[in-house]
Amino acid sequence: MHDNKITHYSENLFEDLPNLMSLISDDYVFCCLAGYEKGKIQDCVPSTDIFSSCTDLIQNEFLRVVLWFIGLIAFVGNLIALVRQAGLEDTDRSKVSMFLITNLAVADLCMGAFLMTIAVADVYFRGIYVTNARQWRQSTFCTAAGALASVSMSMTVIILTIMTLQRVLVVMFPFTNYHLSQFYAKVILILAWTTSAVMATLPTLNLEYFDEEYYGRTGMCISVPLFSEKTPGWEFATFNFVLLPFLGSVVVIGSFFGIRYIVKRTEEFSGLRTSMTEQKLVTLINTLAYSNCLFWIPLVLISTAVLGGSTVNANLYGWTVMFLIPFNSALNPVMFTYASIKIEHKRRAEAENERELDPRIAQAIIQDIAITRIFFVIPPSRAAHLSMTSWLAASEDNFITNVDIKSLIGDIKTAISHLHKRELYHGSVDFDHLLVDDEDETCLRGFLLAKINHEKSTDLTKAEDERQVRSMQQDLNRVLQERKEVR
């Protein structure tokens, strides 16, 4: 029966051949009809679908559970993440990052839709799969599911790579315009989505390069290059599921070490470590990128081994397709939703503090900042004032003198005195709260970025503020000495 494209046949096709011992055909459906799994014949080619049996689309019961579990979390979780994202109030600084995260959720939602399509098809064909296998693999639903998985995989890699490179630009050039603007982010992602959609559609256009069952080669409707036999379109699948994740992993890992080096170098020049506040701004993006990278690397290694001639057993193939590839589509929305809840709680707490503004604080805020040397918030007109940490990290040429130190400490003492007179206190007098004003040609001037503490100051809190001012003076003197040595 080999090389005969039989499309119409009866389930009792081999009933009158009781002495049939061996069968070679083009589709394992004939092996099922001949009773190969029941031991009625000894040899049959080809073997069954790597995922399927003669009765079920997904033959492994545990993999079915994994499919539903990851599929539901990926689909429902990303829908919830998109709804929560729509309700967040983005600052100018976070708009690009949140826009990228939104697109990542859409890409992961595509993977969730793919998994749920396969899960529903498994239920629909339970017990009768063999007679419907070809119909399913050649169906529009199977093709669409495979295309969604392809788009999801490529877009996830592209978006996380962009997010990682954006963090590198922010760390390397924090005070320049070398950042990804929202306009260019939209342009890049429109091109990326369009390119991914076109590439996912190419195998459906009956091109000579692809065969008729590029997506329907297995019942899972996904063409991952994990077969020792190089089927039509294997280079295309290798690019999407091996080369792209490999390049993404290289960028993420390289960026990780690059950022670590830059941060360490910044600490050496500033004399202080990066504040926890600044670290929190990038925690979510870093976690998303690194966790995805951990699952890309095994996929790349397994695929590379197969392309080198190694054989992958059915179980490893199944876990790769149902776990390694889609797992992060389920993990990403969980991490994002958790982070968004924390952001929302923080925003509500800040809003509550603003509504309950103490009269003492209100009186302190309305004073002339030129006299008090205090910013309670940084207005746009003063956005050029950098924290001392950022000012020192901006350039090795930013040098301070003894006159600068005396001026800065004098301004901070003025600010602290102003707070204490109104029974307020600061509690965190450090380089992150010292704003540098370098517009005065004679020396640096300073402003204290104050925190709103509703508790009244005590002798202990006042003494702690004064101790922190003295500690800041020591830090400034240390920085002065270090920069002298560098010069």
matplotlib code that plots the C-alpha trace (Angstrom):
import matplotlib.pyplot as plt

x = [0.0, 3.1, 3.0, -0.8, -2.6, -5.8, -8.3, -11.5, -11.6, -13.7, -12.9, -13.2, -10.6, -8.5, -11.2, -11.0, -7.2, -6.7, -3.2, -1.8, 1.6, 3.3, 2.0, 3.8, 1.6, 1.8, -0.3, -0.3, -4.1, -3.9, -1.7, -4.5, -7.2, -5.0, -4.9, -1.2, -1.6, -3.8, -1.1, -3.0, 0.0, 3.7, 5.2, 3.7, 5.2, 4.9, 4.6, 1.9, 2.0, 4.5, 1.7, -1.3, -2.6, -5.1, -7.9, -6.8, -5.1, -3.1, -2.3, -0.5, -3.0, -0.5, 0.3, -3.4, -3.5, -0.4, -2.0, -5.2, -3.3, -0.8, -3.4, -6.0, -3.4, -1.9, -5.2, -7.1, -4.1, -3.1, -6.7, -6.6, -3.1, -4.4, -7.4, -5.2, -2.8, -5.6, -6.4, -2.9, -1.9, 1.4, 4.0, 6.0, 8.9, 7.0, 4.9, 7.3, 7.9, 4.2, 3.4, 6.0, 4.5, 1.0, 2.3, 4.0, 0.7, -1.0, 1.8, 1.4, -2.4, -1.8, 0.1, -2.8, -5.3, -3.1, -3.0, -6.8, -7.5, -5.5, -7.0, -10.6, -9.7, -8.4, -11.7, -13.7, -11.9, -11.5, -11.8, -12.4, -9.2, -7.8, -10.6, -10.5, -6.7, -6.2, -9.3, -8.0, -4.4, -5.6, -8.3, -8.4, -8.4, -5.1, -3.5, -4.6, -3.4, 0.0, 0.2, -0.7, 2.0, 4.6, 3.6, 3.6, 7.1, 8.7, 7.0, 7.9, 11.5, 11.5, 9.6, 11.8, 14.9, 13.6, 12.8, 16.3, 18.0, 15.8, 17.2, 20.7, 20.2, 18.7, 21.6, 24.3, 22.8, 20.5, 20.7, 20.5, 17.8, 19.2, 16.1, 13.3, 10.4, 6.9, 6.6, 9.5, 8.4, 5.1, 6.8, 9.1, 6.3, 4.0, 6.8, 7.5, 3.8, 3.4, 6.6, 5.7, 2.2, 3.4, 6.0, 3.4, 1.1, 3.7, 3.4, -0.3, 0.1, 0.9, 4.4, 6.8, 9.2, 6.5, 4.5, 0.7, 1.0, 3.7, 1.6, -0.4, 2.6, 1.5, -1.8, -0.3, -0.2, 3.2, 6.3, 9.2, 12.5, 12.8, 12.7, 15.9, 14.3, 14.6, 11.1, 10.1, 10.4, 12.7, 15.0, 12.1, 11.1, 14.7, 14.8, 11.6, 12.1, 15.9, 17.8, 15.5, 15.5, 19.3, 19.9, 17.4, 19.3, 22.6, 21.2, 19.6, 22.7, 25.1, 23.0, 22.9, 26.6, 26.9, 24.4, 26.2, 29.5, 28.0, 26.3, 29.5, 31.5, 28.9, 29.2, 32.9, 32.7, 29.7, 30.9, 27.4, 25.3, 22.3, 19.2, 16.5, 14.0, 15.9, 16.3, 12.5, 11.9, 13.6, 12.9, 9.8, 11.4, 14.6, 12.5, 10.5, 13.5, 15.7, 12.9, 12.0, 15.7, 15.9, 13.3, 14.7, 18.2, 17.0, 14.9, 17.9, 20.2, 17.7, 16.9, 20.7, 21.3, 18.5, 19.9, 23.3, 21.8, 20.6, 17.2, 14.6, 12.1, 8.4, 8.3, 11.0, 9.3, 6.0, 7.5, 9.3, 6.2, 3.8, 6.1, 9.3, 7.7, 4.4, 5.3, 6.5, 3.2, 1.6, 4.3, 4.5, 1.0, 1.3, 4.4, 2.9, -0.4, 1.4, 3.6, 0.6, -1.3, 1.7, 1.9, -1.8, -1.6, 1.3, -0.5, -3.6, -1.5, 0.2, -3.2, -4.5, -1.5, -2.1, -5.7, -4.7, -2.0, -1.1, -1.3, 2.3, 3.4, 1.2, 2.7, 6.2, 5.5, 4.2, 7.4, 9.9, 12.2, 15.0, 14.9, 14.0, 16.1, 13.4, 11.5, 8.6, 8.0, 10.1, 8.0, 8.7, 10.5, 13.0, 13.4, 16.9, 18.0, 19.6, 20.2, 23.9, 24.0, 22.9, 25.0, 28.2, 27.3, 26.5, 30.1, 33.6, 34.1, 31.5, 34.0, 33.3, 35.5, 35.7, 33.7, 31.0, 30.8, 30.5, 27.7, 25.8, 26.0, 24.9, 21.8, 20.9, 21.3, 19.0, 16.4, 16.6, 16.2, 13.2, 11.6, 12.4, 10.9, 7.6, 7.9, 8.7, 11.7, 13.3, 14.8, 16.7, 19.3, 21.5, 22.8, 19.5, 17.6, 20.3, 19.3, 22.2, 21.8, 24.8, 23.5, 25.5, 28.9, 30.6, 29.7, 27.2, 23.9, 21.7, 18.0, 16.7, 14.1, 11.9, 9.6, 6.2, 6.2, 3.0, 4.5, 5.8, 9.5, 11.1, 14.5, 15.6, 14.4, 16.0, 19.3, 19.1, 18.6, 21.7, 23.7, 22.8, 23.9, 27.3, 27.5, 26.7, 29.5, 31.9, 30.6, 31.2, 34.7, 35.4, 34.1, 36.3, 39.4, 38.4, 37.9, 41.2, 43.0, 41.2, 42.4]
y = [0.0, 2.3, 5.4, 5.2, 8.2, 6.4, 8.9, 6.8, 3.5, 1.3, 0.6, -3.1, -2.8, -5.7, -7.9, -10.5, -10.8, -13.0, -14.1, -10.6, -10.5, -7.3, -4.0, -1.0, 2.1, 5.9, 6.5, 4.7, 4.7, 1.6, -0.1, 0.7, -0.7, -3.9, -4.3, -3.7, -2.4, -5.5, -7.8, -9.1, -8.3, -8.5, -5.6, -2.3, 0.9, 3.7, 3.7, 5.6, 9.4, 10.2, 11.7, 9.6, 6.1, 4.4, 5.6, 8.9, 12.1, 12.3, 8.8, 9.7, 10.4, 12.5, 14.7, 15.3, 16.7, 18.9, 20.1, 21.2, 22.7, 24.8, 25.6, 27.0, 29.0, 30.4, 31.3, 32.6, 34.0, 36.1, 37.4, 38.5, 40.0, 42.1, 43.3, 44.3, 46.0, 48.1, 49.3, 50.3, 54.0, 54.1, 56.8, 58.2, 56.1, 52.9, 53.3, 51.5, 48.7, 48.2, 48.3, 45.6, 43.5, 43.9, 42.6, 39.7, 38.8, 38.8, 36.5, 34.2, 34.2, 32.8, 29.9, 29.4, 29.3, 26.7, 24.5, 24.8, 23.9, 20.7, 19.9, 20.3, 18.2, 15.4, 15.3, 15.5, 12.6, 10.4, 6.8, 7.5, 9.3, 6.8, 7.2, 11.0, 11.6, 12.7, 14.9, 16.6, 17.1, 18.6, 20.8, 24.6, 24.3, 22.3, 24.7, 27.7, 26.2, 25.5, 29.0, 30.5, 28.5, 29.6, 33.3, 33.0, 31.4, 34.0, 37.0, 35.9, 35.7, 39.1, 41.0, 39.6, 40.5, 44.0, 44.3, 43.2, 45.5, 48.4, 47.7, 47.7, 51.1, 52.5, 51.3, 52.3, 55.7, 56.7, 60.4, 60.5, 60.1, 56.7, 55.0, 53.2, 55.6, 54.5, 55.5, 53.4, 50.5, 50.5, 50.6, 47.7, 45.6, 46.2, 45.0, 42.1, 41.0, 41.4, 39.4, 36.6, 36.4, 36.2, 33.6, 31.5, 31.7, 30.7, 26.9, 27.1, 28.6, 25.3, 26.4, 23.7, 24.1, 22.9, 19.7, 19.6, 18.7, 21.1, 21.8, 18.6, 16.3, 15.2, 15.4, 18.3, 20.5, 21.9, 21.5, 21.3, 20.0, 17.1, 14.3, 12.6, 12.6, 16.0, 16.6, 19.3, 22.8, 21.6, 24.6, 26.9, 25.2, 25.3, 29.0, 29.6, 27.1, 26.8, 29.7, 32.5, 31.1, 30.6, 34.2, 35.4, 33.4, 34.9, 38.4, 37.8, 36.1, 38.6, 41.5, 40.0, 40.1, 43.4, 45.0, 43.4, 44.9, 48.4, 48.4, 47.3, 50.0, 52.6, 51.5, 51.9, 55.5, 56.6, 54.9, 53.6, 50.6, 51.0, 51.7, 49.1, 51.6, 51.6, 47.8, 47.2, 49.1, 46.3, 43.2, 42.2, 42.5, 40.7, 37.8, 37.5, 37.4, 35.1, 32.6, 32.3, 31.9, 28.9, 27.1, 28.2, 26.7, 23.0, 23.4, 24.6, 21.9, 19.1, 20.4, 20.8, 17.2, 15.9, 17.9, 16.3, 12.9, 11.9, 10.3, 11.7, 9.3, 10.0, 11.0, 13.6, 15.0, 15.2, 17.0, 19.4, 20.4, 20.4, 21.7, 23.5, 25.5, 26.7, 26.7, 30.3, 31.4, 30.2, 31.5, 35.0, 36.1, 34.8, 36.9, 39.9, 39.7, 39.4, 42.4, 44.5, 43.8, 45.1, 48.1, 48.8, 48.5, 50.9, 53.4, 53.2, 53.7, 56.7, 58.2, 57.6, 59.4, 62.4, 62.6, 62.6, 65.2, 66.5, 70.4, 70.4, 68.8, 71.1, 74.1, 72.7, 72.1, 75.6, 77.2, 78.6, 75.8, 78.3, 78.8, 75.4, 73.5, 70.7, 69.0, 66.9, 65.9, 66.8, 69.1, 68.8, 72.1, 70.7, 67.2, 68.1, 67.7, 64.3, 62.4, 62.5, 58.7, 59.3, 62.5, 60.7, 57.7, 59.9, 60.7, 60.2, 63.9, 64.9, 66.0, 67.5, 69.8, 70.7, 73.9, 71.7, 69.5, 72.4, 73.9, 70.6, 69.8, 73.3, 73.0, 69.7, 71.0, 73.8, 71.4, 69.1, 72.1, 73.2, 69.8, 69.6, 73.0, 71.6, 68.4, 66.4, 64.2, 62.5, 59.2, 58.5, 61.2, 59.6, 60.1, 58.9, 61.8, 64.5, 66.3, 68.0, 71.6, 72.4, 75.6, 77.7, 78.3, 78.8, 75.5, 72.7, 73.3, 70.7, 70.0, 67.3, 65.0, 64.6, 61.6, 62.2, 60.8, 61.4, 60.6, 63.5, 63.8, 62.9, 63.6, 60.2, 60.7, 64.2, 62.7, 60.0, 62.7, 64.6, 61.4, 60.6, 64.1, 63.5, 60.1, 61.8, 64.3, 61.4, 59.7, 62.9, 63.2, 59.6, 60.2, 63.3, 61.2, 58.4, 60.7, 62.5, 59.1, 58.3, 61.6]
z = [0.0, -0.1, -2.4, -2.7, -1.4, -0.3, 1.1, 1.2, 3.0, 5.3, 9.0, 8.0, 5.3, 6.5, 8.0, 5.2, 5.5, 8.6, 7.5, 7.1, 8.9, 7.6, 6.2, 4.7, 4.0, 4.0, 7.1, 10.5, 10.3, 8.3, 11.0, 13.4, 11.1, 10.6, 14.4, 14.9, 18.5, 19.3, 18.0, 15.0, 12.7, 13.5, 11.6, 10.4, 8.9, 9.7, 13.4, 15.2, 15.8, 18.5, 20.6, 19.6, 19.8, 17.6, 19.8, 21.3, 20.1, 23.4, 24.5, 27.7, 30.5, 32.5, 29.5, 29.1, 32.6, 31.9, 28.7, 30.4, 33.4, 31.4, 28.7, 31.2, 33.1, 29.9, 28.4, 31.4, 33.1, 30.2, 29.8, 33.5, 33.0, 30.0, 32.1, 35.0, 32.7, 31.2, 34.8, 35.8, 35.7, 33.8, 34.4, 31.5, 32.7, 32.7, 29.5, 27.2, 29.6, 30.3, 26.5, 25.9, 28.8, 27.3, 23.9, 25.7, 27.3, 23.9, 22.5, 25.5, 25.0, 21.5, 23.1, 25.5, 22.6, 20.8, 23.9, 24.6, 20.9, 21.2, 24.6, 23.2, 20.1, 22.3, 24.2, 21.0, 19.3, 22.4, 21.4, 17.7, 16.8, 14.3, 11.8, 12.1, 12.4, 8.8, 8.9, 12.1, 10.9, 7.7, 9.3, 9.5, 13.3, 13.4, 10.9, 12.9, 16.1, 14.7, 13.3, 16.7, 18.4, 15.8, 16.2, 20.0, 20.1, 17.8, 19.4, 22.9, 22.0, 20.1, 22.9, 25.7, 23.7, 23.2, 26.9, 27.8, 25.4, 26.7, 30.3, 28.9, 27.3, 30.5, 32.6, 30.1, 29.1, 32.0, 31.3, 27.5, 24.9, 23.8, 25.2, 23.3, 23.0, 22.9, 19.2, 18.1, 20.4, 18.5, 15.1, 16.0, 17.4, 14.5, 12.2, 14.4, 14.6, 10.9, 10.1, 12.5, 11.1, 7.5, 8.4, 10.3, 7.2, 4.6, 5.3, 4.5, 1.0, -0.7, -1.5, -3.0, -0.1, 2.4, 2.2, 2.7, 6.4, 7.8, 10.8, 10.7, 10.7, 14.2, 16.0, 18.1, 15.0, 15.8, 13.7, 16.1, 14.6, 17.0, 14.4, 13.1, 9.7, 8.0, 6.8, 4.3, 5.9, 8.7, 8.1, 8.6, 11.8, 13.0, 12.6, 14.6, 17.4, 17.7, 16.2, 17.5, 21.1, 20.9, 19.8, 22.5, 25.1, 24.0, 24.3, 27.7, 29.2, 27.7, 28.9, 32.4, 32.8, 31.0, 33.5, 36.4, 35.2, 34.7, 38.1, 39.8, 38.0, 39.0, 42.7, 42.5, 41.3, 43.5, 46.7, 47.3, 46.2, 44.0, 46.0, 46.5, 44.9, 41.6, 41.7, 42.0, 38.7, 36.7, 38.8, 36.9, 33.5, 34.6, 36.0, 32.9, 30.6, 32.7, 33.5, 29.8, 29.0, 31.4, 29.3, 25.9, 26.6, 27.0, 23.8, 21.9, 23.3, 22.5, 19.0, 18.3, 19.4, 17.1, 14.2, 14.9, 14.5, 18.0, 18.5, 20.8, 22.4, 22.4, 26.1, 25.7, 22.6, 24.4, 27.4, 25.1, 23.2, 26.2, 28.9, 27.7, 24.9, 26.5, 30.2, 30.3, 28.7, 31.9, 34.2, 32.7, 33.5, 37.1, 37.7, 36.0, 37.9, 41.2, 40.4, 39.2, 42.5, 44.5, 42.2, 42.6, 46.4, 46.5, 44.3, 46.5, 49.7, 48.2, 47.1, 50.7, 52.1, 49.7, 50.9, 54.5, 54.2, 57.6, 58.0, 59.2, 55.9, 53.9, 55.5, 54.9, 51.2, 50.4, 51.6, 49.1, 48.0, 47.5, 51.2, 52.6, 50.1, 50.1, 47.3, 48.5, 44.8, 41.8, 39.4, 35.7, 35.7, 38.1, 36.5, 35.5, 39.2, 39.6, 42.8, 43.9, 43.1, 39.5, 39.1, 40.1, 37.9, 34.9, 34.1, 35.5, 34.9, 37.4, 40.1, 43.5, 45.6, 49.3, 48.5, 46.9, 50.0, 52.3, 50.2, 49.8, 53.5, 54.4, 52.2, 53.6, 57.2, 56.2, 54.9, 58.0, 60.3, 58.3, 58.8, 62.5, 63.2, 62.0, 64.0, 60.9, 60.2, 57.2, 58.2, 54.9, 54.4, 51.7, 48.2, 46.7, 48.4, 47.8, 44.5, 42.8, 41.4, 39.2, 37.7, 40.1, 38.6, 41.9, 43.6, 43.7, 45.5, 47.0, 47.6, 49.9, 48.4, 51.4, 52.3, 53.8, 57.4, 59.3, 62.7, 64.7, 65.1, 68.4, 69.9, 68.6, 65.0, 65.0, 66.3, 63.6, 60.8, 62.1, 62.3, 58.7, 57.6, 59.2, 57.5, 54.1, 54.7, 55.2, 52.0, 50.0, 51.4, 50.4, 46.9, 46.6, 47.5, 45.1, 42.2, 42.9, 42.7, 39.4, 38.0]

ax = plt.figure().add_subplot(projection="3d")
ax.plot(x, y, z, "-o")
ax.set_aspect("equal")
plt.show()
